[in-house]
Amino acid sequence: MRLTDQLTLRRSGTRATRHGATCSGSTENGTAVEWCLVLPGRPELTLHDTRWDNGERDLVLHQPSVVPEMPALLANLHGRRRAGI
């Protein structure tokens, strides 16, 4: 079985109202949902999926203070700018 076959994404159930800057730089209110990216035997990664009131949406990978050892494809996500959708 390939590692990618074991990779799962699940919603953590946490939903929060946020106020901040969108990818375009607009200051807005929005709703954020947390997702967990899970690969057996590896630490979970948390993604924040925010839908802003102006229609924009972004995904931000939460970076822990100590980044654990992980497959190169996942490690490449750290240090990148957030993705606007």
Sine and cosine of phi, psi and omega as CSV:
sin_phi,cos_phi,sin_psi,cos_psi,sin_omega,cos_omega
0.00,0.00,0.73,-0.69,0.03,-1.00
-0.98,0.22,0.46,-0.89,0.03,-1.00
-0.86,0.51,-0.60,0.80,-0.03,-1.00
-0.92,0.40,-0.39,0.92,0.06,-1.00
-0.96,0.29,-0.33,0.94,-0.03,-1.00
-0.99,-0.15,-0.13,0.99,-0.02,-1.00
-0.96,0.29,0.80,-0.61,0.01,-1.00
-0.78,-0.63,0.47,-0.88,0.06,-1.00
-0.84,-0.54,0.85,-0.53,0.00,-1.00
-0.73,-0.68,0.56,-0.83,0.00,-1.00
-0.98,0.21,0.74,-0.67,-0.05,-1.00
-0.99,0.17,-0.24,0.97,0.01,-1.00
1.00,-0.03,-0.15,0.99,-0.01,-1.00
-0.99,0.13,0.78,-0.63,0.05,-1.00
-0.74,-0.68,0.73,-0.68,-0.05,-1.00
-0.65,-0.76,0.51,-0.86,0.10,-1.00
-1.00,0.06,0.70,-0.71,-0.03,-1.00
-0.79,-0.61,0.42,-0.91,0.14,-0.99
-0.78,-0.63,0.82,-0.58,-0.03,-1.00
-0.06,-1.00,-0.25,-0.97,-0.04,-1.00
-0.99,-0.12,0.70,-0.72,0.05,-1.00
-0.99,0.13,0.07,-1.00,0.02,-1.00
-0.88,0.48,-0.50,0.87,0.01,-1.00
-0.99,0.12,-0.08,1.00,0.03,-1.00
0.99,-0.11,-0.01,1.00,0.02,-1.00
-0.96,0.27,0.63,-0.78,0.08,-1.00
-1.00,0.01,0.86,-0.51,-0.12,-0.99
-0.61,-0.80,0.22,-0.98,0.23,-0.97
-0.99,-0.11,0.43,-0.90,0.02,-1.00
-0.32,-0.95,0.07,-1.00,0.04,-1.00
-0.88,-0.47,0.80,-0.60,-0.02,-1.00
-0.94,-0.34,0.66,-0.75,0.07,-1.00
-0.85,-0.52,0.65,-0.76,0.04,-1.00
-0.99,-0.14,0.66,-0.75,0.07,-1.00
-0.84,-0.55,0.50,-0.86,0.06,-1.00
-0.91,-0.42,0.78,-0.62,0.08,-1.00
-0.99,-0.15,0.86,-0.50,-0.14,-0.99
-0.83,-0.56,0.74,-0.67,0.12,-0.99
-0.75,-0.66,0.87,-0.49,-0.06,-1.00
-0.78,0.63,0.71,-0.70,0.01,-1.00
0.99,0.11,0.02,1.00,-0.01,-1.00
-0.82,-0.57,0.40,-0.92,0.06,-1.00
-0.91,0.42,0.53,-0.85,0.05,-1.00
-0.96,0.29,0.55,-0.83,0.10,-0.99
-0.93,-0.37,0.65,-0.76,-0.02,-1.00
-0.96,-0.28,0.76,-0.65,0.06,-1.00
-0.93,-0.37,0.70,-0.71,0.08,-1.00
-0.97,-0.24,0.88,-0.47,-0.02,-1.00
-0.96,-0.28,0.96,-0.29,-0.07,-1.00
-0.94,-0.34,0.79,-0.61,0.10,-0.99
-0.96,-0.27,0.91,-0.41,-0.06,-1.00
-1.00,0.06,0.46,-0.89,-0.03,-1.00
-0.88,0.48,-0.38,0.93,0.00,-1.00
-1.00,0.07,0.09,1.00,0.04,-1.00
0.99,-0.16,-0.22,0.98,0.04,-1.00
-0.97,0.24,0.31,-0.95,0.02,-1.00
-0.57,-0.82,0.61,-0.79,0.08,-1.00
-0.63,-0.77,0.41,-0.91,0.05,-1.00
-0.88,-0.47,0.77,-0.63,0.00,-1.00
-0.79,-0.62,0.78,-0.62,0.06,-1.00
-1.00,0.10,0.87,-0.50,0.04,-1.00
-0.94,0.34,0.80,-0.60,-0.01,-1.00
-0.96,-0.27,0.90,-0.44,0.04,-1.00
-0.92,0.39,0.29,-0.96,-0.02,-1.00
-0.90,0.44,-0.54,0.84,0.08,-1.00
-0.87,-0.49,0.89,-0.45,-0.01,-1.00
-0.99,0.12,0.88,-0.48,-0.02,-1.00
-0.96,0.28,0.25,-0.97,0.07,-1.00
-0.90,0.44,0.71,-0.70,-0.03,-1.00
-0.45,-0.89,0.27,-0.96,0.03,-1.00
-0.84,0.54,0.52,-0.85,-0.06,-1.00
-0.82,0.58,-0.63,0.77,-0.02,-1.00
-0.88,0.48,-0.61,0.79,0.03,-1.00
-0.98,0.21,-0.62,0.78,0.00,-1.00
-0.87,0.49,-0.51,0.86,0.00,-1.00
-0.92,0.40,-0.32,0.95,0.02,-1.00
-0.95,0.32,-0.51,0.86,-0.02,-1.00
-0.94,0.34,0.63,-0.78,0.04,-1.00
1.00,0.08,-0.03,1.00,0.04,-1.00
-1.00,0.02,0.38,-0.93,0.07,-1.00
-0.95,0.30,0.38,-0.93,0.01,-1.00
-0.91,0.42,0.40,-0.91,-0.05,-1.00
-0.98,-0.22,0.83,-0.56,0.09,-1.00
-1.00,0.01,0.65,-0.76,-0.01,-1.00
-0.91,-0.42,0.00,0.00,0.00,0.00
